[in-house]
């Protein structure tokens, strides 16, 4: 019987282990980035009898990053986008893995319109009027709660 020495760095098993280690490290980095994103302030909002825990994206950097790279979001959690000026602030889903619904909100918290957004798309989703606020929730959240344009979201921060 002949035996041959096997270089552990070139064997298939060693390559598979190395690839798994690199993938695990990459996953850890992505998880760390997602956690860093969630370091935004969280405020309580209301939608009728429903409570929402909303991360607040009020800086240009936080608004640009939004919910990108997130893999999940709790059922009654969302992200509130706050802008300095009322305008036609449009949204897209580039690098966003979660299907979302977005409600564009007037200064008094009234829902102007709601749009359904598909993950990983660059379709524009825009308000039907100039707004200062937008609230992203898991897809279908507003419909499941019976919330339509005209309904009010309470607890919005006051504009500066």
C-alpha positions, 0 to 999 in steps of 0.5 A: 500500500502506498501513501502520499503526503497531502499538503493540508493547505491545498487539499479540498477539505482545507479549501472548504474550511478556509472558504467557510471561515471567510464567509463567516467573517464576512457575515460577522462584518455585515451583522456588525454594520447592520447593528451599527445602523440600528444605533439610531435613536428610537421614538414611540409613535402611534397609529390609532391603537397601534404602537410603533417603535421607530428608529429616526433617520434625521441626518443626510447619512442616516437617511441615505443608509435607511434600512439597507442591508437589514435582514429583518425588522420586528413586527411593530418597528419601523424607520421614520425619515425626518427632513429639514424641508418639506419637499417631494422626497422620493425613496428607492430600495437599492441594497434593501433586502426587506419588502417595505411599505412607506407612508408619506406624512404631512406635518400634522401626521396625516398619511398623504399616501402609502406605497409598497416597495419591492426589495433591491429595486431602484423604482422611485416611490414619491409623496403626492404632496410635499412632506417632511416625514416618511415612515417605513414599515414591513410590507403590508403593515399599514393595510393590515392595520386598516390605515389609509391616507388621512389616518394620523401617525402620532408622536412625530418630532417637531420640525426644527 
